[in-house]
Amino acid sequence: MSAALPTGLWVQAHVARWSSQGTPVVVVRRGDPHRGVVLVKQHLLGQGFRVAAQVRDLDGGLNWQTVVGKEPAAEADADTYIARQTGYDPDLWVIEVELRSGDEDIFTGPVT
């Protein structure tokens, strides 16, 4: 996500992109439309869940970091993490994406 691009617009664009590809996606929680951080709960059908957050690297670029272990977790663990983070950050956005085998993994590479 670009520093100049409002979070709400970034979320709207990615929801539209995933939807147009036939990927089930829903905005679970809307945060600050201009500057909120995004968490993505990725449902890996039959494998569990991953949660990723936007993080800044040393150069200030945005990347994804998996935050609930490296391996897929139980949904309850993912939801517990998300609930804790929303308690800390009222500006937080939460998106849930359902990915089937072979679908794009959004957690590789920089936040676009």
N, C-alpha and C positions, 0 to 999 in steps of 0.2 A: 504494500500500500504506500502510495506516495504521501509525503508530508502535506502536500497541498490538497490532496483528495479527501473530502470529508468521509468519515467512516460509514455513515448511512448510505452514501452513494456507492462506496466500495462494496458494501454488503449487498445492496440492490443489484449491482452489476453481476456479482458472483452467483447470487441466487438465480438470476435470469439465465446465466450461462449454464449452470448445472441443470436447471429445469429444461432448458432447450436440448440438452443431451440426454434427457430422460432419467436423470438422477433425482431421486426423491430428496428434497431439501426443505427445511423449515427454519425460520427465524424464531427461536425459542424465547429470546429475551432481547429487547431493544434497549441499547444504552444511549449515551450521548451521541447525537447525530453528527457532531463535528469532530470529536476527538476520542471517542471510546475505543478501548482495546477489544479485540475479537478473540473469543475462544471457539474452537470448532470441535464438536463431538462427532466423531466419525464412527458410524455403525458398520462394522465389518461382518456381514451376514454369516452367521454360524461360527464366527471366530471371537466375537466380543466387541469391545469399544476402545477407541483411542481418543484422547483429548489433546489438542494442541493449542498453544497460545502464541501470539505474536511477541517476538522479543527482538531487541536491537542488538546488532553485533558491534564490534569495537569501532567500526567505521560509521556507525549510525544507521546502517541499512536494516530493514525489517526482514526477519526470517521466522520460520515456524519451529517451535520446540515442543516435542511430545512431553506432556507434564504428568501423566498418570502411568509411569513405568514404560519400558520399551516394548513390552509384549502387550497384546490386547488384554483389557481388563474387563471385569464384570460391570454391567451397567450401573449397579448400585455404587461401585467405587468411582466411576466416572461422574455420576450425579452428585455424590458427596463432595468431590473436588470442586465441581462447578458451583454448588451451593455455597461452599466456603468462600470461593473467589467473589461471587456476587455480593456476599456480605461485606467484603473488604472494599469492593469497587462498584459504586452505584452506576458508573458510566459504562460498565462492561456489556458487550454484545455476546450472545450465544447463538450459534448456528448448529443445527444437527443435519448431517449428510449421511445418506445410506449408500454405501458403495458395494457393488458386487465384484466378484473376482474379475480382474482385468481392468476395472475402472481406474481412472487417474487417482493417484495418491497425492492429495493436496499438501502433504507434509514434507515434500521433497523440494528443496530449493527455496529461494526467497519468496516473500509475500509479494504477489503481483496484483 
